[in-house]
Amino acid sequence: MRVSPTTYGRQRAIVEEGHLLLVVHRPPKATDATREGVLYWRNPAGEWQASRGAPGQNGLKRLVLDYAALEASLTESYEKAADATTLFSLLDSVTPAARAAHNLHVALQAAREGIQNDLFLIELRDMASDVDRNFELLHDDVRHAIQYRSVREAEAQARLSQEAVRASHRLNILAALFLPLTAIGSVFGMNLVHGLNDQSPFLFWFVLACGIGLGAGMMAWVLAKPKDGLPPKPKA
């Protein structure tokens, strides 16, 4: 026996002495842990039968159309996807469906090669080929959309980080400029008897100039570029 009576195994076509046995799977969902298999048998007279109560020839065509309908539904969801989270969820559904559609196409191609001049198999093979190609394109579109959105969000995050660095840098400059003045003002604003308040107003301007000079020096130190620590290049 070449087919398991419980799981049926992978999708494939078995041809022996004019008999064709197709092992195919129903369209999967992202949450499906296993695949639901269906058997379709064609005798040398061209009569079809199917397992699990499904009609033969019409049931096989209906199966291919179900894959096409699933692809159309997922494509519509892709066109409506507004964020990366939705796209990741969509990719979870597209990936198994695309793989199953490809394997269905391969099985029908093998059946077409094993049974010559069967117009029904030729038609199904062509339909499955279109579905396989559409799933492949959809899968690539979803992956590219995820990559694009990820890169775009990373660039936006980088811009926000740069703006935060600039804002922090400006605050450092302001702090360096006014820190000496603030410190001097705090010292002279204490309620101590120091006698400086009886001195000439020139002393006030002198202290103010010193504070501004210290602030300018600290600002220059903040703005100074750090050394890279590399040794100097040798002269030619």
N, C-alpha and C positions, 0 to 999 in steps of 0.2 A: 504494500500500500504506500503510495507516494504522497498522500495527503493525510494530515492528522485529523481524526474525527472530532476534535474539540476546537483547536485554534486555527486550523487551515494553513497557518504559516504566512509567508510573504506572498505578495501578488505575483502571479506568474501564469503562463499558459503551458498546458501539457497536451501534446498531440501524439496520438498513437493510432495507427491503422485507420486514418480518416476520422477518428473521434477527437473532439476538442473538449478539454476541461479547463475552464477559466477560474482561477482563484483570485478574487478581487475583494477590496475592502470598501465599506461604506465611507462617505466623507467624515473625517474625524473632527473632533472638537479639541480645543486646547486642554480641557480638563480630563479627556479620555486617557486612562492608563493603558488600555488595550484597544485593539482594532477589531471591529465587527466584520467578520469575513462572510462572503457569499460565494456559492459555487454555481457556475453556469456550465451546462453540458450541451454540446452539439453533436448529434450523431451524423454518420456519413450521408444521410438523406437530407440534412439541413434542418432538422427539427431540434428545437431548443427546449431545455428544461432547466429548472433552477431549484436550489435548496431553500429551506425555511419558508416555503409557501409563496415565494415571489414568482411572478410570471416570467417566462423564459426570455424570449427575444425582446419584448417590450420592457421587461424589468431591467435588462442590461442597458438598454438605451436610456431608461429613466435614471439609472445609476450615473451615467455620464452627465446627464442633464442636471442631476443634483450637485455634482462637482462644479458645473458651470454656474449654477445658481449661488452656490457658496462663494465662488470667486467674485461674482457680481456684488454680493452682500458685503464682503470684506473690502472690495474696492470702494464702495459707497462709504463705509466706515472710515477708510483711509482719507477720503476727500473731506470728511467732516472733522478729522482729528485736529485738535487745537493745541495740544501740548505734547511734550515728550512722554509723559506718563501714559497717555492714551496710545501713543505709537508703540511703546514697549508692550502694552497689553495686546495690541493688535498683532504685533510680531509673534507673540505666543500662539495666536490662532493661525496666522498665515503659514508659519514654518511647517507644522505637521501636515496641513492641508496641501501645501505645495509639494511636499515630499510624496504624499499619497497619490496626488494627481500625476506626478511624474512616473511613479511605479505603475499606475494604471495604464498610462500611455505605453510604457515598455511592454506590459503584458499583452495589450491589444496589438501592438506591432508584432510581437512574437506569434500571436494567433493569426494575424494576417499573413505572415510568412509561412505558417504551417498549413493553413487552409487557403489554397489559391482560388482566385476568381470568385470570392464571396463578397458581393456588393455590400451586404450588411456590415461585415467586418471592416471593409474599406471605409464605409461611412463613419463607423464608430471610431476607428483609428484616427481619422482626420479630425473628428470632434474632440477626441481626447488630446490630440496634438495641440489644438487651439487652446484648450483649457490649460494644458501643461505650460504652454508659452505665456499665457496670461498670468498664471500664478507665479511664474518665474519673474516676469516684469513687476508684478505687484510686490513680491518679496524684495526685489532690488530697490524699488521706490521707497518702501517702508524703511529699509536699512539706511538708504541715503538721507531720508528725511530725519531720521534719528541722529545721524552723524552731523547733519547741517545744524539741527537745533542744539545739539550738544556743543558744537563749536561756537555758535552764536551766543549761547548762554555763558560759555567760558570767556568770550571776548567782553561781554557785558560785565561779568564779574571782575575781569581784569581792569576795565575802565573805572569801576567803582573803587577798586583798591587803589588805583593811581590817584583818584580824586581824594581819597582819604589820606594818602601819603602827602599830597600837596597841602591839604588843610592842616595836617599835623606839622608840616614844615613851616607853614606861615605862623602857627602858634608858637613854635620854637623861636622863630625870629623875633616875634613880639616880646616873648618872655626874656630873650637875651637882651633886647634893647632896653626894656623897662625894669629889669631886675635890679641893677645897681641903684637906679633912682628910687625904687621902692624901698630898698634896704636902707639907703641914706635917709630918706624921708621918715622911715620908721624910727631910726636911731635918734634923729633930731626932734622927732615929735614926742619923745618920751618926756615925762614931767620930772626932769633932772635939772639941777642948778649947774649950768655949764658956762654961763656968762657970754656965750656966743651971740645971744639975742641983743646984746648991747654993742656989738661990733658994727663996723661999717657995712653998708649994704653990699659992698664989693665982695665980702665973704660969701654971701648967698649966691651971687653969680659965679663965684669961683667953684663952690661946691656943686652947683648945677652943671657947670661945664665939665667938671671931673666925672660926675655921674653919667653925663651923655657920652663922654669919651670912653669910660669903662663899658657902657652899653654897646657903643660902636665896636669896641674891641671884641666883646663877647659875640656880637652878631657876625663879625668877620670870622671868628673861630667856628661858629655854627655852620656858616656857609662854606667854609673851607672844604675842598675835596679831600677825601681820605687817600692816603698813599696806598698804592697797590702792593707794596712790600716786595716788589720784584727787583732784582739787582740791575744796575744800569747796564745798558747794552755796551759791549766793547766797541771801541773806536776802530774804524776801518784802517 
